Amino acid sequence: MSNFKKFIKRNKKFSILMVAAIAIILVGILAPLIATHSPFEIHLHDAFLSPSSEHIFGTDKLGRDVFSRVIYGTRISLSAALMLVISIFAIGTTLGVIAGYFGGVIDAVIMRISDMMIAFPGMVLAIAMAGIMGANIKNAVIAIMIVSWTKYARLSRSLVLKIKETDYIRAAKVTGCKTRHIITRHIIPNIIPTLIVTATTDIGTMILELSSLSFLGFGAQSPQAEWGLMLNEGRAYMLDCPWLMIYPGLAICIVVVVYNLLGDNLRDILDSRSSIEEVEIEEAM
């Protein structure tokens, strides 16, 4: 407990951002309790009401409560982004570790496939994929996953290539350690911190990309409450009813900023720890 308090005092900014990130997740989980109205009920006689005590963020063209839809949008946007980050993290890291450790033909095949994916503009390829598979949030996640795993594959490969030449990996091979043991016990634990930092920062990026696809009509579809879709539905009334775009856009900005800053602070903490460890090793020698 004392160590936990010391960590909080030493990393106040990270602690605040972590609380904010957890609060955003809780908003999505507790959406039915926080929302003041149903996000799907249509009341045409209440269409385009400006923000008031009854409807905090106003209503849209169908009389649906914008505040409730923004709250429920947290559940859809964040869960889809987390699912996407976990998927590309697992796929990219696995392929990158295999390519970096075994090398040869396996490395060449995986990296050439990665080069092919990088050769196309990511968002354009994601739009094409989503258009072919059909417009919904599930296919949007799959489309972005197809074009985004290469980042983790290349990063993990470069880290593995650096680590596998170290003395302790060579010693493990000489002593007869199995390949699986070397990868799971020595290589993966050393590359995971860097990949976790990247994944944390990518949560905000993936929310932006999913919202972009929904805004363009290739992601979530009505009547789903999703921030990008809400922006698309409100753009035709942007001048007369600006709240239809202000609040979903503000929600996207807040979540993206929180997770980007969280990733940056996490990287700073890990970098400072590694530098301290290096100094301790040098002093011991």
C-alpha positions as CSV (number, residue, x, y, z in Angstrom):
1,M,0.0,0.0,0.0
2,S,2.9,2.4,0.8
3,N,4.5,1.6,-2.5
4,F,1.2,2.4,-4.3
5,K,1.0,5.8,-2.5
6,K,4.6,6.5,-3.4
7,F,3.9,5.7,-7.1
8,I,0.9,8.0,-7.1
9,K,2.8,10.9,-5.5
10,R,5.7,10.3,-7.9
11,N,3.5,10.1,-11.0
12,K,0.6,12.4,-10.3
13,K,-0.1,13.2,-14.0
14,F,-0.2,9.5,-14.9
15,S,-2.5,8.8,-11.9
16,I,-4.9,11.5,-12.9
17,L,-5.0,10.3,-16.5
18,M,-5.5,6.7,-15.4
19,V,-8.5,7.8,-13.3
20,A,-9.9,9.7,-16.3
21,A,-9.4,6.6,-18.6
22,I,-11.1,4.3,-16.1
23,A,-13.9,6.8,-15.7
24,I,-14.5,6.8,-19.4
25,I,-14.7,3.0,-19.4
26,L,-17.2,3.2,-16.5
27,V,-19.3,5.6,-18.4
28,G,-19.6,3.0,-21.2
29,I,-20.4,0.2,-18.7
30,L,-22.9,2.2,-16.7
31,A,-24.5,3.9,-19.7
32,P,-28.0,2.7,-18.8
33,L,-27.7,4.3,-15.3
34,I,-26.2,7.6,-16.5
35,A,-28.4,8.2,-19.6
36,T,-31.4,10.3,-18.8
37,H,-33.5,9.0,-21.7
38,S,-33.5,6.1,-24.1
39,P,-31.1,6.8,-26.9
40,F,-33.3,5.1,-29.5
41,E,-36.8,6.4,-28.7
42,I,-38.2,8.6,-31.4
43,H,-40.3,11.7,-30.5
44,L,-40.8,13.7,-33.6
45,H,-42.6,16.5,-31.8
46,D,-39.4,17.0,-29.8
47,A,-37.1,17.3,-32.8
48,F,-34.3,19.8,-32.8
49,L,-34.8,21.0,-29.2
50,S,-31.9,23.1,-28.0
51,P,-30.0,22.1,-24.8
52,S,-32.2,22.6,-21.7
53,S,-32.8,21.1,-18.3
54,E,-34.9,18.3,-19.8
55,H,-32.5,17.5,-22.6
56,I,-29.0,18.5,-21.5
57,F,-27.4,18.3,-25.0
58,G,-30.6,18.9,-26.9
59,T,-32.3,16.5,-29.3
60,D,-31.7,15.4,-32.9
61,K,-33.9,15.4,-36.0
62,L,-35.9,12.4,-34.6
63,G,-36.3,13.9,-31.2
64,R,-33.8,11.5,-29.6
65,D,-31.9,12.8,-26.6
66,V,-28.3,13.7,-27.7
67,F,-26.8,13.4,-24.2
68,S,-28.1,9.8,-23.9
69,R,-26.8,8.9,-27.3
70,V,-23.4,10.4,-26.5
71,I,-23.2,8.4,-23.3
72,Y,-24.2,5.2,-25.1
73,G,-21.8,6.1,-27.9
74,T,-19.0,5.7,-25.3
75,R,-19.9,2.0,-25.0
76,I,-19.9,1.4,-28.8
77,S,-16.9,3.5,-29.7
78,L,-14.6,2.5,-26.8
79,S,-15.5,-1.2,-26.9
80,A,-14.9,-1.4,-30.7
81,A,-11.6,0.5,-30.3
82,L,-10.4,-1.7,-27.4
83,M,-11.3,-4.9,-29.4
84,L,-9.5,-3.5,-32.4
85,V,-6.3,-2.6,-30.4
86,I,-6.3,-6.0,-28.7
87,S,-6.7,-7.8,-32.1
88,I,-3.9,-6.0,-33.9
89,F,-1.7,-6.2,-30.9
90,A,-2.1,-10.0,-30.7
91,I,-1.8,-10.6,-34.5
92,G,1.0,-8.1,-35.2
93,T,3.1,-9.0,-32.2
94,T,2.8,-12.8,-32.8
95,L,3.8,-12.4,-36.5
96,G,6.6,-9.9,-35.6
97,V,8.1,-12.2,-33.0
98,I,8.0,-15.2,-35.4
99,A,9.6,-13.2,-38.2
100,G,12.3,-11.7,-36.0
101,Y,13.2,-14.8,-34.1
102,F,13.2,-17.4,-36.9
103,G,14.2,-15.1,-39.8
104,G,14.8,-16.6,-43.2
105,V,11.9,-17.4,-45.5
106,I,9.3,-16.9,-42.7
107,D,10.6,-13.4,-42.1
108,A,10.7,-12.6,-45.8
109,V,7.1,-13.7,-46.3
110,I,5.7,-11.9,-43.3
111,M,7.6,-8.7,-44.1
112,R,6.7,-8.7,-47.8
113,I,3.0,-9.1,-46.9
114,S,3.5,-6.2,-44.4
115,D,5.1,-4.1,-47.2
116,M,2.2,-4.8,-49.5
117,M,-0.3,-3.5,-46.8
118,I,1.8,-0.4,-46.1
119,A,2.0,0.4,-49.8
120,F,-1.7,1.4,-49.8
121,P,-3.0,4.4,-47.9
122,G,-4.4,2.8,-44.7
123,M,-7.8,4.7,-44.6
124,V,-8.4,4.2,-48.3
125,L,-7.8,0.5,-48.0
126,A,-10.0,0.3,-44.9
127,I,-12.8,2.1,-46.7
128,A,-12.5,-0.4,-49.6
129,M,-12.5,-3.4,-47.3
130,A,-15.5,-2.1,-45.3
131,G,-17.4,-1.3,-48.6
132,I,-16.8,-4.8,-49.9
133,M,-17.8,-6.6,-46.6
134,G,-20.8,-4.3,-45.9
135,A,-21.3,-1.2,-43.8
136,N,-21.5,-2.0,-40.0
137,I,-19.3,-1.5,-37.0
138,K,-18.1,-5.2,-37.0
139,N,-16.8,-5.0,-40.5
140,A,-15.3,-1.6,-39.8
141,V,-13.3,-3.2,-37.0
142,I,-12.2,-6.0,-39.3
143,A,-11.2,-3.6,-42.1
144,I,-9.0,-1.4,-39.9
145,M,-7.5,-4.6,-38.3
146,I,-6.5,-5.8,-41.7
147,V,-4.5,-2.7,-42.5
148,S,-3.2,-1.9,-39.0
149,W,-1.4,-5.0,-37.7
150,T,1.7,-4.2,-39.7
151,K,2.7,-1.5,-37.2
152,Y,3.0,-4.0,-34.4
153,A,4.6,-6.7,-36.6
154,R,7.4,-4.3,-37.6
155,L,7.9,-2.9,-34.1
156,S,8.0,-6.3,-32.4
157,R,10.3,-7.7,-35.1
158,S,12.8,-4.9,-34.7
159,L,12.8,-5.4,-30.9
160,V,13.2,-9.2,-31.2
161,L,16.2,-8.7,-33.7
162,K,17.9,-6.5,-31.1
163,I,17.2,-8.8,-28.1
164,K,18.0,-12.1,-29.7
165,E,21.6,-11.1,-30.1
166,T,22.1,-10.4,-26.4
167,D,24.3,-12.6,-24.3
168,Y,21.6,-14.0,-22.1
169,I,19.6,-15.3,-25.1
170,R,22.8,-17.0,-26.5
171,A,23.4,-18.5,-23.0
172,A,19.8,-19.8,-23.0
173,K,20.4,-21.5,-26.4
174,V,23.7,-23.0,-25.3
175,T,22.2,-24.4,-22.1
176,G,19.5,-26.2,-24.2
177,C,16.5,-24.1,-23.5
178,K,13.6,-24.8,-25.9
179,T,12.6,-22.2,-28.4
180,R,9.2,-21.8,-26.8
181,H,10.8,-21.2,-23.4
182,I,13.1,-18.6,-24.8
183,I,10.4,-16.7,-26.6
184,T,7.8,-16.8,-23.7
185,R,10.3,-16.3,-20.8
186,H,13.0,-14.1,-22.2
187,I,11.9,-12.3,-25.4
188,I,8.2,-11.4,-25.0
189,P,8.6,-10.0,-21.4
190,N,11.3,-7.6,-22.7
191,I,9.3,-6.3,-25.7
192,I,5.8,-6.1,-24.0
193,P,6.4,-2.7,-22.3
194,T,7.1,-0.9,-25.5
195,L,4.2,-2.6,-27.3
196,I,1.8,-1.8,-24.4
197,V,2.8,1.9,-24.6
198,T,2.0,1.8,-28.4
199,A,-1.3,0.1,-27.8
200,T,-2.4,2.6,-25.2
201,T,-1.7,5.5,-27.5
202,D,-3.4,3.7,-30.4
203,I,-6.8,3.5,-28.5
204,G,-7.4,7.1,-29.3
205,T,-6.2,6.6,-32.9
206,M,-8.5,3.7,-33.4
207,I,-11.5,5.6,-32.0
208,L,-10.7,8.4,-34.6
209,E,-10.5,5.9,-37.4
210,L,-13.7,4.0,-36.5
211,S,-15.5,7.4,-36.1
212,S,-14.2,8.4,-39.5
213,L,-15.5,5.2,-41.2
214,S,-18.9,5.7,-39.5
215,F,-18.9,9.4,-40.5
216,L,-18.3,8.3,-44.1
217,G,-21.1,5.7,-43.9
218,F,-18.9,2.6,-43.7
219,G,-19.1,2.0,-40.0
220,A,-22.0,2.0,-37.5
221,Q,-25.4,2.4,-39.0
222,S,-28.6,4.1,-37.7
223,P,-30.2,3.8,-35.1
224,Q,-26.9,2.9,-33.3
225,A,-25.5,5.6,-31.0
226,E,-21.9,6.1,-32.3
227,W,-20.0,9.3,-32.3
228,G,-18.9,9.3,-35.9
229,L,-22.4,8.4,-37.1
230,M,-23.9,11.2,-34.9
231,L,-21.5,13.7,-36.5
232,N,-22.6,12.5,-39.9
233,E,-26.3,12.9,-39.0
234,G,-25.8,16.3,-37.5
235,R,-23.6,17.9,-40.3
236,A,-26.7,18.8,-42.4
237,Y,-28.0,20.9,-39.5
238,M,-24.6,22.3,-38.4
239,L,-25.5,26.0,-38.6
240,D,-29.0,25.8,-37.2
241,C,-28.4,23.1,-34.6
242,P,-24.7,23.1,-33.8
243,W,-25.1,21.0,-30.6
244,L,-25.7,17.9,-32.9
245,M,-22.0,18.1,-33.8
246,I,-20.4,19.9,-30.8
247,Y,-21.1,17.2,-28.2
248,P,-20.2,14.0,-30.2
249,G,-17.1,15.9,-31.4
250,L,-16.2,17.0,-27.9
251,A,-16.6,13.4,-26.7
252,I,-14.2,12.1,-29.4
253,C,-11.7,14.9,-28.5
254,I,-11.7,14.2,-24.8
255,V,-11.3,10.4,-25.1
256,V,-8.5,10.7,-27.7
257,V,-6.6,13.3,-25.7
258,V,-6.9,11.3,-22.5
259,Y,-5.6,8.0,-24.0
260,N,-2.9,9.7,-26.0
261,L,-1.6,11.5,-22.9
262,L,-1.9,8.3,-20.9
263,G,0.3,6.5,-23.4
264,D,2.9,9.3,-23.4
265,N,3.1,9.3,-19.6
266,L,3.3,5.6,-19.5
267,R,6.3,5.7,-21.9
268,D,8.0,8.3,-19.8
269,I,7.6,6.2,-16.6
270,L,9.0,3.1,-18.4
271,D,11.9,5.0,-19.9
272,S,12.8,6.5,-16.5
273,R,12.6,3.1,-14.9
274,S,14.9,1.5,-17.5
275,S,17.4,4.3,-17.2
276,I,17.4,3.9,-13.4
277,E,18.0,0.1,-13.8
278,E,20.9,0.8,-16.2
279,V,22.5,3.2,-13.7
280,E,22.1,0.6,-10.9
281,I,23.7,-2.1,-13.1
282,E,26.7,0.2,-14.0
283,E,27.2,1.1,-10.3
284,A,27.1,-2.6,-9.3
285,M,29.8,-3.4,-11.9
